[in-house]
Amino acid sequence: MDEPERPALERIADALERLAPPRAPPASFAAARLFRHEPASGAFVPAPDFALDIELLVGVERQKLRFAENLTRFATGLPANHVLLWGVRGTGKSSLAKAAFMAAAKQHARLKMVEIDRDDVAHVPRLLDELRGRIERFVVLCDDLSFEEGAAAAKALKSALEGGVSGPPANVLFVATSNRRHLMQRDHSESRGAIAAAEDAEEEISVSDRFGLWIGFPPMDQAAYLAAVRAYAVRFDLVAPDLDRRALQWSQLRGARSGRVAWQFVRDLAGELGKPLPL
């Protein structure tokens, strides 16, 4: 290369360097236990500890035990499976994941949780590569996972969980919650044709196979619903002589019985009685 051309090339390189987005500083996870990941900036934003005690989640004893066993194995470096928590709305899937994590994190200082939005699932492979090899052990949580963007997002997540040629990161456990066991969209567009739609559906269904542990959350019956209400009332010293009747009326107005509905009733009752709650 001729010598006079060097300054021009250097100027171009400098200009491109200035136009490039600034590199994110190396992530630090010392500030918190929970973080929210922002793919656009690459930032890990600290979040406050999840305040709901896992003992307050009633009616899901089997699910708590199974999830906690798998999480403890992961936290101690033993083999563990990625987890899909699936079932009807409001049964405590997300709350269980976070509450169980908080209980485990108090025993294992290097355990961290990173939450990623379901709309950013396509960025999971890059996220897992960034976490790979760090001394911390990460639970990556995606709440209400679905594939509204279609098969492309499903392929990205499947690739991340398989890990490609380098394998999945040993220090990352992926946890997803969903209302549907097979993570399919409710409606597949027929504009691409029946064969293409079927292939997309197969791609999305196959993602659920990458979760080694499926934990189901069935609808809550009346006895479990009232048990949840009573447990909250005892924990927060909420006294009402007609507690069961009012709780059932509340669920009838909502058209559902679930842990979420029980908690919403208790919040209303606490407000009426002038009692503070942690959440």
BELUR-V729666 format. One record per residue. SS is DSSP state (H for helix, E for strand, C for the rest). OMEGA is omega in whole degrees, 0 to 359 (NA if undefined). D_CENTER is the distance of its C-alpha to the mean C-alpha in whole Angstrom. Layout:
ss=SS omega=OMEGA d_center=D_CENTER
ss=SS omega=OMEGA d_center=D_CENTER
This chain:
ss=C omega=180 d_center=54
ss=C omega=182 d_center=57
ss=C omega=182 d_center=56
ss=C omega=182 d_center=56
ss=H omega=185 d_center=53
ss=H omega=181 d_center=51
ss=H omega=181 d_center=51
ss=H omega=179 d_center=50
ss=H omega=178 d_center=47
ss=H omega=179 d_center=46
ss=H omega=179 d_center=46
ss=H omega=179 d_center=44
ss=H omega=178 d_center=41
ss=H omega=180 d_center=41
ss=H omega=179 d_center=40
ss=H omega=179 d_center=38
ss=H omega=179 d_center=36
ss=H omega=181 d_center=36
ss=H omega=181 d_center=35
ss=C omega=178 d_center=32
ss=C omega=181 d_center=29
ss=C omega=179 d_center=29
ss=C omega=179 d_center=27
ss=C omega=178 d_center=24
ss=C omega=178 d_center=25
ss=C omega=184 d_center=23
ss=C omega=174 d_center=20
ss=C omega=182 d_center=20
ss=C omega=181 d_center=18
ss=C omega=190 d_center=21
ss=C omega=186 d_center=20
ss=C omega=173 d_center=17
ss=C omega=182 d_center=14
ss=E omega=180 d_center=11
ss=E omega=172 d_center=11
ss=E omega=182 d_center=10
ss=E omega=177 d_center=11
ss=E omega=185 d_center=14
ss=C omega=183 d_center=15
ss=C omega=181 d_center=19
ss=C omega=185 d_center=20
ss=C omega=185 d_center=18
ss=E omega=171 d_center=17
ss=E omega=187 d_center=15
ss=E omega=180 d_center=15
ss=E omega=178 d_center=15
ss=E omega=179 d_center=14
ss=C omega=177 d_center=15
ss=C omega=176 d_center=15
ss=C omega=193 d_center=13
ss=C omega=185 d_center=16
ss=C omega=180 d_center=16
ss=C omega=183 d_center=17
ss=H omega=180 d_center=16
ss=H omega=179 d_center=20
ss=H omega=177 d_center=19
ss=C omega=184 d_center=17
ss=C omega=180 d_center=20
ss=C omega=180 d_center=21
ss=C omega=184 d_center=18
ss=H omega=180 d_center=20
ss=H omega=181 d_center=20
ss=H omega=178 d_center=16
ss=H omega=183 d_center=15
ss=H omega=183 d_center=18
ss=H omega=180 d_center=17
ss=H omega=182 d_center=13
ss=H omega=178 d_center=15
ss=H omega=181 d_center=18
ss=H omega=181 d_center=16
ss=H omega=179 d_center=14
ss=H omega=177 d_center=17
ss=H omega=180 d_center=19
ss=H omega=183 d_center=16
ss=H omega=182 d_center=17
ss=C omega=176 d_center=21
ss=C omega=178 d_center=21
ss=C omega=178 d_center=21
ss=C omega=180 d_center=20
ss=C omega=182 d_center=17
ss=C omega=167 d_center=15
ss=C omega=191 d_center=12
ss=E omega=171 d_center=10
ss=E omega=175 d_center=10
ss=E omega=185 d_center=9
ss=E omega=179 d_center=12
ss=E omega=186 d_center=14
ss=C omega=182 d_center=16
ss=C omega=170 d_center=15
ss=C omega=184 d_center=15
ss=C omega=172 d_center=15
ss=C omega=183 d_center=12
ss=H omega=181 d_center=9
ss=H omega=180 d_center=7
ss=H omega=179 d_center=10
ss=H omega=181 d_center=10
ss=H omega=183 d_center=7
ss=H omega=181 d_center=8
ss=H omega=178 d_center=12
ss=H omega=176 d_center=12
ss=H omega=181 d_center=11
ss=H omega=179 d_center=13
ss=H omega=180 d_center=16
ss=H omega=183 d_center=16
ss=H omega=178 d_center=16
ss=C omega=178 d_center=19
ss=C omega=184 d_center=21
ss=C omega=189 d_center=19
ss=C omega=183 d_center=20
ss=C omega=181 d_center=19
ss=E omega=181 d_center=15
ss=E omega=174 d_center=13
ss=E omega=176 d_center=9
ss=E omega=179 d_center=8
ss=E omega=178 d_center=6
ss=C omega=182 d_center=7
ss=C omega=181 d_center=8
ss=H omega=178 d_center=9
ss=H omega=181 d_center=12
ss=H omega=183 d_center=12
ss=H omega=180 d_center=11
ss=H omega=181 d_center=15
ss=H omega=183 d_center=14
ss=H omega=179 d_center=12
ss=H omega=179 d_center=16
ss=H omega=179 d_center=17
ss=H omega=181 d_center=14
ss=H omega=177 d_center=14
ss=H omega=180 d_center=18
ss=H omega=181 d_center=18
ss=H omega=184 d_center=16
ss=C omega=173 d_center=19
ss=C omega=178 d_center=21
ss=C omega=182 d_center=20
ss=C omega=178 d_center=21
ss=C omega=173 d_center=18
ss=E omega=192 d_center=15
ss=E omega=166 d_center=12
ss=E omega=178 d_center=9
ss=E omega=185 d_center=7
ss=E omega=172 d_center=3
ss=E omega=184 d_center=3
ss=C omega=177 d_center=4
ss=C omega=183 d_center=7
ss=C omega=171 d_center=8
ss=C omega=185 d_center=12
ss=C omega=178 d_center=15
ss=C omega=179 d_center=17
ss=C omega=176 d_center=18
ss=C omega=190 d_center=19
ss=H omega=182 d_center=20
ss=H omega=179 d_center=20
ss=H omega=178 d_center=16
ss=H omega=179 d_center=16
ss=H omega=180 d_center=19
ss=H omega=181 d_center=17
ss=H omega=179 d_center=14
ss=H omega=178 d_center=16
ss=H omega=181 d_center=18
ss=H omega=183 d_center=15
ss=H omega=177 d_center=15
ss=H omega=175 d_center=18
ss=C omega=179 d_center=19
ss=H omega=184 d_center=22
ss=H omega=182 d_center=26
ss=H omega=181 d_center=24
ss=C omega=179 d_center=22
ss=C omega=178 d_center=18
ss=C omega=181 d_center=18
ss=C omega=183 d_center=18
ss=C omega=180 d_center=16
ss=E omega=174 d_center=13
ss=E omega=181 d_center=11
ss=E omega=180 d_center=8
ss=E omega=178 d_center=6
ss=E omega=170 d_center=5
ss=E omega=181 d_center=6
ss=E omega=174 d_center=9
ss=C omega=184 d_center=13
ss=C omega=185 d_center=15
ss=C omega=185 d_center=15
ss=C omega=169 d_center=16
ss=C omega=181 d_center=14
ss=C omega=169 d_center=17
ss=C omega=180 d_center=18
ss=C omega=182 d_center=20
ss=C omega=175 d_center=23
ss=C omega=181 d_center=24
ss=C omega=178 d_center=27
ss=C omega=183 d_center=30
ss=C omega=181 d_center=32
ss=C omega=180 d_center=31
ss=C omega=185 d_center=33
ss=H omega=182 d_center=32
ss=H omega=180 d_center=32
ss=H omega=179 d_center=30
ss=H omega=179 d_center=27
ss=H omega=178 d_center=27
ss=H omega=177 d_center=27
ss=H omega=180 d_center=23
ss=H omega=179 d_center=22
ss=H omega=179 d_center=23
ss=H omega=182 d_center=21
ss=H omega=178 d_center=18
ss=H omega=184 d_center=19
ss=H omega=178 d_center=19
ss=H omega=182 d_center=16
ss=H omega=178 d_center=15
ss=C omega=180 d_center=18
ss=C omega=175 d_center=16
ss=C omega=182 d_center=14
ss=C omega=183 d_center=16
ss=E omega=174 d_center=15
ss=E omega=178 d_center=14
ss=E omega=184 d_center=14
ss=E omega=179 d_center=15
ss=E omega=182 d_center=15
ss=C omega=176 d_center=19
ss=C omega=182 d_center=20
ss=C omega=177 d_center=22
ss=C omega=186 d_center=25
ss=H omega=182 d_center=28
ss=H omega=180 d_center=28
ss=H omega=178 d_center=25
ss=H omega=180 d_center=24
ss=H omega=176 d_center=27
ss=H omega=178 d_center=26
ss=H omega=179 d_center=23
ss=H omega=182 d_center=25
ss=H omega=179 d_center=28
ss=H omega=177 d_center=25
ss=H omega=182 d_center=24
ss=H omega=179 d_center=28
ss=H omega=183 d_center=29
ss=H omega=186 d_center=26
ss=C omega=174 d_center=27
ss=C omega=178 d_center=31
ss=C omega=185 d_center=31
ss=C omega=175 d_center=34
ss=C omega=184 d_center=35
ss=C omega=182 d_center=38
ss=C omega=187 d_center=37
ss=H omega=183 d_center=33
ss=H omega=181 d_center=32
ss=H omega=181 d_center=34
ss=H omega=179 d_center=33
ss=H omega=179 d_center=29
ss=H omega=176 d_center=30
ss=H omega=179 d_center=32
ss=H omega=181 d_center=28
ss=H omega=178 d_center=27
ss=H omega=177 d_center=29
ss=H omega=179 d_center=29
ss=H omega=181 d_center=25
ss=C omega=182 d_center=26
ss=C omega=170 d_center=24
ss=C omega=180 d_center=23
ss=C omega=176 d_center=19
ss=H omega=179 d_center=18
ss=H omega=179 d_center=17
ss=H omega=177 d_center=21
ss=H omega=180 d_center=22
ss=H omega=179 d_center=20
ss=H omega=176 d_center=21
ss=H omega=181 d_center=25
ss=H omega=176 d_center=25
ss=H omega=179 d_center=24
ss=H omega=180 d_center=27
ss=H omega=179 d_center=29
ss=H omega=177 d_center=28
ss=H omega=178 d_center=29
ss=H omega=182 d_center=32
ss=H omega=180 d_center=33
ss=C omega=181 d_center=33
ss=C omega=178 d_center=30
ss=C omega=176 d_center=27
ss=C omega=183 d_center=24
ss=C omega=182 d_center=21
ss=C omega=NA d_center=19
